[in-house]
Amino acid sequence: MYYAREPGKINHLRYDTLAQMLTLGNIRAGNKMIVMETCAGLVLGAVMERMGGYGSIIQMYPGGGPVRAATSCFGFPNLFFNNLHEFPLSKVDSLLSGTFSTETLPSESEDNVLLEEESNGLTDEKQSSLQEAEEESATEAAMEISQTEEQETMDINTEDVEFKENKEKENKENVREKQRKQWERRKKLIETAALLREKNADGLIVASKFHPTPLLLSLLEFVAPSRPFVVYCQYKEPLLECYTKLRERGGVINLKLSETWLRNYQVLPDRSHPKLTMSGGGGYLLSGTTVVLDKGKSDSSSSEALKMEEPSSKRCKVQDLHC
């Protein structure tokens, strides 16, 4: 539906390309996957459906929060969201450099102090409101003896005071609820950071509108060796640049840049034929497998590879010159 009506919201990701991403990424139950996507939550929902609620998913998101408009359309039960974690892209560099800390997070003691201060403020307000109510009741009793019309006006005033008090209580409760939600969100952020520090993810899927090279190079640090990764992009040129960067960096094998080709067929009695109109393109995929990168032996292995590539006659001539 998204591809037919609003393909721009999902970066023109075609359904057969999405199926290829799930296959190349080895998405299955029990995996620990890292998903970075700006396709309105479509790729995230597809991964969650394939995993069936088993395993864990870490969603990397840009900006203030993740977008899951398409994920909510899947109708997953609450069990599927228990193992769904989220982590902002703005904190990835600090996590890799080791400067990510929880100093900005409020402690439980600070929350208790805030709650105690609020409760003390509420008790003071209650005492003052009780005193005001007693004074108002005394004035009402005096006014009842004197005039009935003034009694009606005082009743209206007391109703206004009670309405204001109830509104203040609701505001206080809303503030405490907001602080509680902020604390829970920061607590989940710490748990997600701990999962990423283990650097043992079983796969990585990237499908975003941003340039894939910096995203992939930074997120590959959290993937365990011998694990697949898949990068989707609507255009070929960014993936070609990413391909060359990965070849220079090393630590990956079986790099493959592919494009899926799709044609619909009309199947009718004596009238089966491919349709004349077809999709112009469904995007490009860059897939590969991570391996252990030994930086100490990379230089020696490259020089040995160069020696092995030289023909035997040339090596003999060089040896004779040295002699």
C-alpha positions as CSV (number, residue, x, y, z in Angstrom):
1,M,0.0,0.0,0.0
2,Y,2.8,2.4,0.8
3,Y,4.7,1.6,-2.4
4,A,1.6,2.1,-4.5
5,R,0.3,5.3,-2.9
6,E,3.2,7.0,-1.1
7,P,6.5,5.5,-2.1
8,G,8.4,8.5,-0.9
9,K,7.6,7.8,2.7
10,I,9.4,4.4,2.5
11,N,12.3,5.6,0.3
12,H,10.8,3.9,-2.8
13,L,11.4,0.5,-1.1
14,R,9.7,-2.2,-3.3
15,Y,8.2,-5.3,-1.7
16,D,10.5,-7.8,-3.4
17,T,13.5,-5.7,-2.3
18,L,12.2,-5.9,1.3
19,A,12.0,-9.6,1.0
20,Q,15.6,-9.8,-0.3
21,M,16.7,-7.7,2.7
22,L,15.1,-10.1,5.2
23,T,16.6,-13.1,3.4
24,L,20.2,-11.7,3.1
25,G,20.0,-10.4,6.7
26,N,19.2,-13.9,8.0
27,I,16.3,-12.6,10.0
28,R,15.0,-15.4,12.3
29,A,13.6,-15.9,15.8
30,G,16.1,-15.5,18.6
31,N,18.4,-13.1,16.8
32,K,19.7,-9.8,18.2
33,M,19.3,-7.4,15.4
34,I,20.2,-3.7,14.8
35,V,17.8,-1.9,12.6
36,M,18.4,1.6,11.3
37,E,15.6,2.8,9.0
38,T,13.7,5.9,8.0
39,C,10.9,4.0,6.1
40,A,8.1,5.0,8.6
41,G,8.7,1.7,10.6
42,L,8.0,-0.6,7.6
43,V,11.3,-2.4,7.8
44,L,11.2,-2.6,11.6
45,G,7.7,-4.2,11.4
46,A,8.9,-6.7,8.8
47,V,11.8,-7.7,11.0
48,M,9.5,-8.0,14.0
49,E,7.0,-10.2,12.1
50,R,9.8,-12.5,10.9
51,M,11.3,-12.9,14.4
52,G,7.8,-13.6,15.9
53,G,8.5,-11.9,19.3
54,Y,11.6,-14.0,20.1
55,G,15.0,-12.3,20.3
56,S,15.8,-8.6,20.7
57,I,15.7,-5.6,18.2
58,I,17.6,-2.4,18.7
59,Q,16.2,0.4,16.6
60,M,18.6,3.3,15.8
61,Y,16.7,6.5,15.1
62,P,17.7,10.1,14.2
63,G,16.1,13.1,15.8
64,G,14.0,13.2,18.9
65,G,12.3,9.9,18.7
66,P,11.6,6.8,16.5
67,V,8.9,6.9,13.8
68,R,6.7,3.8,13.9
69,A,3.6,4.7,11.8
70,A,3.8,1.6,9.7
71,T,4.7,-0.6,12.6
72,S,1.5,0.1,14.4
73,C,-0.4,-1.1,11.3
74,F,0.9,-4.7,11.7
75,G,-1.3,-5.2,14.9
76,F,1.4,-6.8,17.0
77,P,0.6,-7.8,20.5
78,N,2.4,-6.1,23.5
79,L,4.7,-9.2,23.8
80,F,6.4,-8.1,20.5
81,F,7.3,-4.7,21.9
82,N,8.9,-6.0,25.2
83,N,12.1,-6.9,23.4
84,L,12.2,-3.8,21.2
85,H,14.8,-1.2,22.3
86,E,15.7,2.2,20.8
87,F,18.9,4.2,20.8
88,P,19.5,7.7,19.2
89,L,22.1,8.0,16.5
90,S,23.5,11.2,18.1
91,K,24.9,9.1,21.0
92,V,26.6,6.4,18.9
93,D,29.9,8.2,18.7
94,S,30.0,8.8,22.4
95,L,29.2,5.2,23.1
96,L,32.1,4.0,20.8
97,S,34.6,6.5,22.3
98,G,33.6,5.5,25.8
99,T,32.4,9.0,26.8
100,F,28.8,7.9,27.1
101,S,27.8,8.4,30.7
102,T,24.7,8.6,32.9
103,E,25.5,11.9,34.6
104,T,22.6,13.7,33.0
105,L,20.2,11.0,34.3
106,P,18.4,11.8,37.6
107,S,18.9,9.3,40.4
108,E,16.2,7.7,42.4
109,S,17.1,9.8,45.4
110,E,16.6,13.0,43.4
111,D,13.3,11.8,42.2
112,N,12.3,11.0,45.8
113,V,13.3,14.5,46.9
114,L,11.3,16.0,44.1
115,L,8.3,13.9,45.2
116,E,8.7,14.8,48.8
117,E,8.9,18.5,47.9
118,E,5.8,18.2,45.8
119,S,4.0,16.4,48.6
120,N,5.1,19.0,51.2
121,G,3.9,21.7,48.8
122,L,0.6,19.9,48.4
123,T,0.1,19.6,52.2
124,D,0.9,23.3,52.7
125,E,-1.6,24.1,50.0
126,K,-4.1,21.8,51.6
127,Q,-3.7,23.5,55.0
128,S,-4.0,27.0,53.4
129,S,-7.1,25.8,51.5
130,L,-8.6,24.4,54.6
131,Q,-8.1,27.6,56.4
132,E,-9.6,29.5,53.6
133,A,-12.6,27.1,53.5
134,E,-13.1,27.6,57.3
135,E,-13.0,31.4,56.9
136,E,-15.4,31.1,54.0
137,S,-17.8,28.9,55.9
138,A,-17.8,31.4,58.8
139,T,-18.6,34.2,56.4
140,E,-21.3,32.1,54.8
141,A,-22.9,31.5,58.2
142,A,-23.0,35.2,58.9
143,M,-24.3,35.9,55.5
144,E,-27.1,33.3,55.8
145,I,-28.4,35.2,58.8
146,S,-28.2,38.5,57.0
147,Q,-29.0,38.0,53.3
148,T,-29.9,34.9,51.1
149,E,-28.6,36.5,47.9
150,E,-25.1,36.9,49.2
151,Q,-25.2,33.3,50.2
152,E,-25.7,32.3,46.6
153,T,-22.7,34.3,45.5
154,M,-20.6,32.8,48.2
155,D,-21.6,29.3,47.0
156,I,-20.4,30.2,43.5
157,N,-17.1,31.4,45.0
158,T,-16.6,28.2,46.9
159,E,-17.3,26.2,43.7
160,D,-14.6,28.3,41.9
161,V,-12.1,27.7,44.7
162,E,-12.7,23.9,44.6
163,F,-12.4,23.9,40.8
164,K,-9.1,25.8,41.1
165,E,-7.8,23.4,43.7
166,N,-8.7,20.3,41.6
167,K,-7.0,21.9,38.6
168,E,-3.8,22.5,40.6
169,K,-3.9,18.9,41.8
170,E,-4.3,17.6,38.3
171,N,-1.3,19.8,37.2
172,K,0.9,18.4,39.9
173,E,-0.1,14.8,39.0
174,N,0.7,15.5,35.3
175,V,4.1,16.9,36.3
176,R,4.9,13.8,38.3
177,E,3.7,11.5,35.5
178,K,5.9,13.3,33.0
179,Q,8.9,13.0,35.3
180,R,8.2,9.3,35.8
181,K,8.0,8.7,32.0
182,Q,11.3,10.6,31.5
183,W,13.0,8.4,34.1
184,E,11.7,5.2,32.5
185,R,12.9,6.4,29.1
186,R,16.3,7.2,30.4
187,K,16.5,3.9,32.2
188,K,15.7,2.0,28.9
189,L,18.4,4.1,27.2
190,I,20.9,2.8,29.7
191,E,19.8,-0.8,29.1
192,T,20.1,-0.4,25.4
193,A,23.6,1.1,25.7
194,A,24.6,-2.0,27.8
195,L,23.3,-4.2,25.0
196,L,25.3,-2.3,22.4
197,R,28.4,-2.4,24.5
198,E,28.4,-6.2,24.2
199,K,29.1,-5.9,20.5
200,N,27.5,-9.2,19.7
201,A,24.6,-8.3,17.4
202,D,23.6,-11.1,15.0
203,G,22.9,-8.7,12.1
204,L,22.5,-5.2,10.8
205,I,20.0,-3.7,8.5
206,V,20.2,-0.1,7.2
207,A,17.5,1.5,5.1
208,S,17.6,5.2,5.5
209,K,17.6,8.5,3.5
210,F,21.0,9.4,4.8
211,H,24.3,8.5,3.2
212,P,25.0,4.9,4.1
213,T,28.8,5.1,4.5
214,P,29.2,6.8,7.9
215,L,26.2,4.9,9.3
216,L,27.5,1.5,8.3
217,L,31.1,2.1,9.4
218,S,29.9,3.1,12.9
219,L,27.2,0.5,13.4
220,L,29.4,-2.4,12.2
221,E,31.4,-2.0,15.4
222,F,28.4,-3.4,17.3
223,V,28.0,-6.5,15.1
224,A,29.7,-9.8,16.0
225,P,32.0,-11.6,13.5
226,S,30.6,-13.9,10.9
227,R,27.3,-12.0,10.8
228,P,25.4,-10.6,7.8
229,F,24.6,-7.0,7.1
230,V,22.4,-5.4,4.5
231,V,22.2,-1.8,3.3
232,Y,19.4,-0.4,1.2
233,C,19.6,2.8,-0.9
234,Q,17.4,4.1,-3.6
235,Y,20.5,5.1,-5.7
236,K,23.5,3.2,-6.7
237,E,26.3,5.8,-6.3
238,P,26.2,6.0,-2.5
239,L,26.4,2.2,-2.2
240,L,29.4,2.2,-4.6
241,E,31.2,4.6,-2.4
242,C,30.3,2.5,0.6
243,Y,31.6,-0.6,-1.2
244,T,35.0,1.0,-1.8
245,K,35.3,2.2,1.8
246,L,34.6,-1.2,3.1
247,R,37.2,-2.8,0.8
248,E,39.8,-0.3,2.1
249,R,38.8,-0.8,5.7
250,G,38.6,-4.6,5.7
251,G,36.8,-6.7,8.2
252,V,34.1,-7.8,5.7
253,I,33.9,-10.5,3.1
254,N,31.4,-11.5,0.4
255,L,30.5,-7.9,-0.5
256,K,27.8,-7.8,-3.1
257,L,25.9,-5.0,-4.7
258,S,22.7,-6.1,-6.3
259,E,19.4,-4.9,-7.8
260,T,16.2,-6.9,-7.9
261,W,14.2,-7.0,-11.1
262,L,10.5,-7.4,-11.0
263,R,7.9,-7.9,-13.7
264,N,4.2,-8.6,-13.2
265,Y,2.4,-11.2,-15.3
266,Q,-1.2,-11.4,-16.4
267,V,-2.4,-14.9,-15.9
268,L,-5.7,-15.6,-17.8
269,P,-6.9,-18.5,-20.0
270,D,-5.1,-18.2,-23.4
271,R,-4.1,-14.6,-22.4
272,S,-1.1,-15.1,-20.1
273,H,1.7,-12.6,-20.9
274,P,4.0,-10.2,-19.1
275,K,2.4,-6.8,-18.5
276,L,3.7,-3.9,-20.7
277,T,4.1,-1.6,-17.7
278,M,6.5,-2.5,-15.0
279,S,8.4,-0.9,-12.1
280,G,11.4,1.1,-13.1
281,G,13.5,0.2,-10.1
282,G,13.2,-1.0,-6.5
283,G,16.5,0.3,-5.2
284,Y,19.9,-1.3,-4.6
285,L,21.2,-3.6,-1.9
286,L,24.7,-3.9,-0.5
287,S,25.2,-7.1,1.5
288,G,28.2,-8.8,3.1
289,T,29.5,-10.7,6.1
290,T,31.6,-9.4,8.9
291,V,34.9,-11.0,10.0
292,V,37.5,-10.3,12.6
293,L,39.8,-7.4,11.6
294,D,43.4,-7.9,12.8
295,K,45.0,-4.6,12.3
296,G,48.4,-5.8,13.3
297,K,48.7,-8.3,10.5
298,S,46.9,-6.3,7.9
299,D,50.0,-4.6,6.5
300,S,52.1,-7.8,6.4
301,S,49.2,-9.8,4.8
302,S,48.8,-7.1,2.1
303,S,52.6,-7.2,1.3
304,E,52.5,-11.0,1.1
305,A,49.5,-10.8,-1.2
306,L,51.4,-8.4,-3.5
307,K,54.3,-10.8,-3.6
308,M,52.1,-13.7,-4.4
309,E,50.5,-11.8,-7.2
310,E,53.9,-11.2,-8.9
311,P,54.7,-13.7,-11.7
312,S,57.4,-16.2,-11.0
313,S,59.8,-14.9,-13.7
314,K,59.7,-11.4,-12.1
315,R,60.4,-12.8,-8.7
316,C,63.4,-14.7,-10.0
317,K,64.8,-11.6,-11.7
318,V,64.5,-9.6,-8.5
319,Q,66.2,-12.3,-6.4
320,D,69.1,-12.4,-9.0
321,L,69.6,-8.7,-8.7
322,H,69.7,-8.9,-4.9
323,C,72.4,-11.6,-5.1
